[in-house]
Amino acid sequence: MRKKIIMDCDPGHDDAIALILAGAKLSTLDILAVTTVAGNQAVEKNTKNALNVLEVMGRPDIDVSIGATRPLIKSASFASEIHGDTGLDGPKLPEVPSLKPTQSHAVDVIIEQLKNSIEPVTIVATGPLTNIATALIKDPSITQYIESITIMGGGTFGNWTPTAEFNIWVDAEAAKRVFDSGIHINVFGLDVTHQVLATTQIIDRFKCIDNQIARFVVELLEFFKSTYKTHFDMDGGPIHDACTILYLLDPTLFTMQHTHIDIEHQSALTYGTMVVDLNNITQGEKNAYFATAVDVERVWSLMESMLKSYNS
């Protein structure tokens, strides 16, 4: 049986790859809806990117709904230096997508999809957690319909401040609300995503796949590789958000540790820091499963298979 998922995202190169993997012909996932949030870029740009990616995928059947334009409390912040002015620089995509978003707000779509699904639903959150937190505030009863929230964000170190990862830093108040919800949460932070770098060797491997989707992914990875070299002096672009989907496709790829996680949202110095108690120092209630290791070669093999499946 295909696992039902809602993809809440801010595309974003790695979000785009996550969408492509989730929607592949070999995928065991059923995308009920795509919802967008302000994050890597303004929500309008992220929505346009989501629509364009679904068009490239040949999936006009998946609805896209626009969500939060800013975090719960603070003003919006974007990652233009990493993802470019469009949020998806690199590939040439239409300025005006042929697909259109729904008229419903993303938060209402999340609530409706959860309540209408016969089976529990997994929320895949690869951007700031504003939409998810807002849905939980608007209708707390939805927790009973959520199988898990699988998140890309956080880590034991930062990439936006010395201690904070971008997705959590953008809206730490929202992240705090989600981690305090009691819902089963899987976390893919920088500790594990920085182990999966799309180097020149990996990109060349994907260049051997003869379909439009693989060529599109190569363009995404090449742009991401260049910005990560410029800003972080890394030899490849981490496929951060794609790790969430790869885990749902094959959980054995990752080593997960059940632990207590809290979110710092009051300090000006460490705002957005994910406090991951891997050594159980606080003896706090274990509220999340945190990815600590990954089988890198099997990740690339699975991703290769998913991309090749677009040929059939």
C-alpha positions in Angstrom: 0.0 0.0 0.0 1.3 3.4 -0.9 2.1 5.8 2.0 0.0 8.9 1.9 2.1 12.1 2.2 1.6 15.9 2.1 4.7 17.8 1.0 5.0 21.2 2.7 8.0 22.9 1.0 9.7 26.0 -0.2 11.4 24.9 -3.5 14.4 25.3 -3.5 16.8 22.9 -5.4 16.7 20.2 -2.8 12.9 20.5 -2.3 12.6 20.1 -6.1 14.6 16.9 -6.0 12.5 15.6 -3.1 9.3 16.2 -5.1 10.8 14.4 -8.1 11.8 11.4 -6.0 8.4 11.2 -4.3 6.6 11.4 -7.6 8.7 8.9 -9.5 7.1 5.8 -11.1 8.9 3.5 -8.7 7.9 5.5 -5.7 5.8 3.9 -3.0 4.5 7.3 -1.9 1.2 8.9 -2.8 1.4 12.7 -2.8 -2.0 14.0 -1.6 -1.1 17.7 -1.9 1.8 20.1 -2.2 1.7 23.1 0.1 4.2 26.0 -0.1 5.6 28.3 2.6 7.9 31.3 2.7 11.5 30.2 3.2 14.2 29.8 0.6 12.3 32.6 -1.3 9.0 34.5 -1.0 6.1 32.1 -1.0 4.9 33.3 -4.4 8.3 32.3 -6.0 8.3 29.0 -4.1 4.8 28.3 -5.4 5.8 29.1 -9.0 8.8 26.7 -8.6 6.6 23.9 -7.2 4.2 24.3 -10.2 7.1 24.3 -12.7 8.7 21.2 -11.1 5.4 19.3 -11.3 5.1 20.3 -14.9 8.5 18.9 -15.6 7.5 15.7 -13.8 4.4 15.4 -15.9 2.2 15.4 -12.7 -0.6 18.0 -13.3 -2.8 15.8 -11.1 -1.0 17.0 -7.9 -2.5 20.2 -6.5 -0.4 23.0 -5.1 -1.7 25.4 -2.4 -0.1 28.6 -1.2 0.7 29.0 2.5 2.3 31.4 4.9 3.9 34.5 3.5 6.0 35.0 6.7 6.9 33.3 10.0 4.5 33.3 13.0 6.2 36.3 14.7 9.3 37.6 13.0 9.7 39.0 9.5 10.5 36.8 6.5 14.1 36.0 5.6 15.2 34.3 2.4 18.2 32.3 1.2 18.8 34.1 -2.2 22.6 33.5 -1.9 22.1 29.8 -1.9 19.1 29.3 -4.2 19.3 32.4 -6.3 16.7 35.2 -6.9 14.1 32.8 -8.3 14.7 30.3 -5.6 15.4 27.8 -8.3 18.2 29.4 -10.3 20.1 27.2 -12.9 17.4 25.5 -15.0 15.4 27.6 -17.5 11.8 27.4 -16.3 8.7 29.3 -17.5 8.2 32.7 -15.9 4.5 31.9 -15.8 3.8 28.2 -15.0 1.1 26.4 -17.1 -0.2 24.8 -13.9 -2.1 27.0 -11.4 -2.4 26.8 -7.6 -5.6 26.1 -5.9 -7.7 28.9 -4.3 -7.5 27.3 -0.9 -4.9 28.3 1.8 -2.3 25.7 2.4 -3.2 25.4 6.1 -6.8 24.6 5.3 -5.7 22.0 2.7 -3.4 20.3 5.2 -6.3 20.1 7.7 -8.8 18.9 5.1 -6.5 16.3 3.6 -5.7 14.9 7.0 -9.3 14.6 8.0 -10.5 13.1 4.7 -7.8 10.5 4.4 -8.9 6.9 5.3 -5.3 6.2 6.3 -2.9 8.2 8.6 -0.9 10.7 6.6 2.8 11.6 6.8 3.6 15.3 6.5 7.0 15.9 4.8 8.2 19.3 5.8 11.2 20.6 3.9 10.9 24.3 4.7 10.2 26.4 7.7 7.4 24.9 9.9 5.0 27.8 9.7 2.2 26.0 7.9 2.4 23.0 10.1 2.4 24.9 13.3 -0.5 27.1 12.1 -2.6 24.0 11.2 -1.9 22.6 14.7 -3.0 25.8 16.3 -6.1 26.2 14.1 -7.3 22.6 14.6 -5.5 20.7 17.4 -7.6 17.5 16.6 -5.5 16.8 13.5 -2.8 15.2 15.5 -4.8 12.0 15.5 -4.6 11.8 11.7 -0.9 12.3 11.4 1.3 9.2 11.1 4.5 11.2 11.4 6.0 14.6 10.5 9.3 14.0 8.6 11.4 17.1 8.7 14.5 18.4 7.1 15.9 21.0 9.5 18.2 21.6 12.4 21.1 19.6 13.5 23.8 19.8 16.2 25.4 22.7 14.4 24.3 25.5 12.1 24.5 26.7 8.6 22.8 30.1 9.0 24.2 31.1 12.3 26.9 29.2 14.2 24.3 27.1 15.9 21.1 27.3 13.8 20.1 25.7 10.5 18.1 27.8 8.1 14.7 26.1 8.2 14.5 26.1 12.0 16.0 29.6 12.2 13.5 31.2 9.9 10.6 30.3 12.3 11.8 28.9 15.6 8.4 29.6 17.2 6.7 27.4 14.7 9.4 24.7 15.1 8.9 24.8 18.9 5.2 24.3 18.5 5.7 21.3 16.2 8.3 19.6 18.5 6.0 20.1 21.5 3.0 18.5 19.7 3.5 14.9 20.8 3.4 13.8 17.2 5.9 11.2 15.9 8.7 13.3 14.3 11.6 12.1 12.1 14.4 14.7 11.8 17.0 14.9 9.1 19.4 17.7 10.1 22.8 18.9 8.9 24.6 16.0 10.7 23.3 13.5 8.2 22.5 15.7 5.1 26.1 16.9 5.0 27.1 13.3 4.6 25.3 13.1 1.2 27.1 15.5 -1.1 26.4 15.6 -4.9 30.0 15.9 -6.0 31.1 16.1 -9.7 31.5 12.3 -9.7 27.8 11.8 -8.6 26.5 14.4 -11.0 28.4 12.7 -13.8 26.7 9.4 -12.8 23.3 11.0 -13.2 24.3 12.5 -16.5 24.3 9.0 -17.9 20.5 8.7 -17.3 18.8 9.6 -20.6 15.6 11.4 -19.7 14.3 14.9 -19.2 13.9 14.6 -15.4 17.5 13.4 -14.9 18.8 16.3 -17.0 16.8 18.7 -14.9 18.1 17.2 -11.7 21.7 17.5 -13.0 21.1 21.2 -13.7 19.8 21.6 -10.1 22.7 19.8 -8.6 25.3 21.7 -10.7 23.9 25.0 -9.5 23.7 23.8 -5.9 27.2 22.5 -6.0 28.5 25.9 -7.2 26.8 27.9 -4.4 27.9 25.5 -1.7 31.5 25.7 -3.0 31.3 29.5 -2.9 29.6 30.0 0.4 30.7 26.9 2.4 33.8 25.7 0.5 32.1 22.2 0.2 32.9 20.0 -2.8 29.2 19.1 -3.5 25.7 20.3 -2.7 24.0 18.4 0.1 20.7 17.0 -1.0 19.2 18.1 2.3 15.4 17.8 1.6 15.7 14.7 -0.5 16.8 12.8 2.5 13.3 12.9 3.9 11.8 11.2 0.9 14.7 8.7 0.6 14.0 7.7 4.2 10.3 7.2 3.5 11.2 5.1 0.5 13.7 3.0 2.4 14.1 3.6 6.2 17.0 1.2 6.4 19.2 3.8 4.7 19.4 5.8 7.8 20.4 5.3 11.4 17.9 7.0 13.7 18.3 7.8 17.4 15.2 8.3 19.6 16.0 11.5 21.6 14.7 14.7 23.2 14.8 17.8 21.0 14.0 21.3 22.0 14.1 24.6 20.0 15.6 27.8 21.3 13.4 30.7 20.4 14.1 33.4 23.0 17.8 34.1 22.8 19.1 36.7 20.3 22.4 34.9 20.2 21.2 31.3 19.6 17.7 31.8 18.2 16.7 28.8 16.0 19.1 26.4 17.6 17.9 22.8 17.7 19.0 21.4 21.1 19.5 17.6 20.4 20.0 15.7 23.6 21.7 12.6 22.1 23.4 11.8 25.4 20.2 12.1 27.4 21.7 14.7 29.7 18.4 16.4 30.5 16.5 13.1 30.7 13.7 14.8 28.9 10.9 13.0 27.2 12.1 11.5 23.9 10.0 13.4 21.3 11.8 12.8 18.0 13.9 10.3 15.9 17.1 12.1 14.8 19.1 10.8 11.9 22.8 10.3 12.8 24.2 8.3 9.9 23.4 7.2 6.3 24.4 4.6 3.9 25.6 7.0 1.2 26.2 4.6 -1.7 22.8 3.1 -1.3 21.3 6.6 -1.2 22.8 7.3 -4.6 21.7 3.9 -6.0 18.1 4.5 -4.9 18.1 8.0 -6.3 19.5 6.7 -9.6 16.7 4.0 -9.8 14.0 6.6 -9.1 15.3 8.9 -11.8 15.6 6.0 -14.3 12.0 5.1 -13.6 10.9 8.3 -15.4 12.0 6.5 -18.7 9.2 3.9 -18.4 
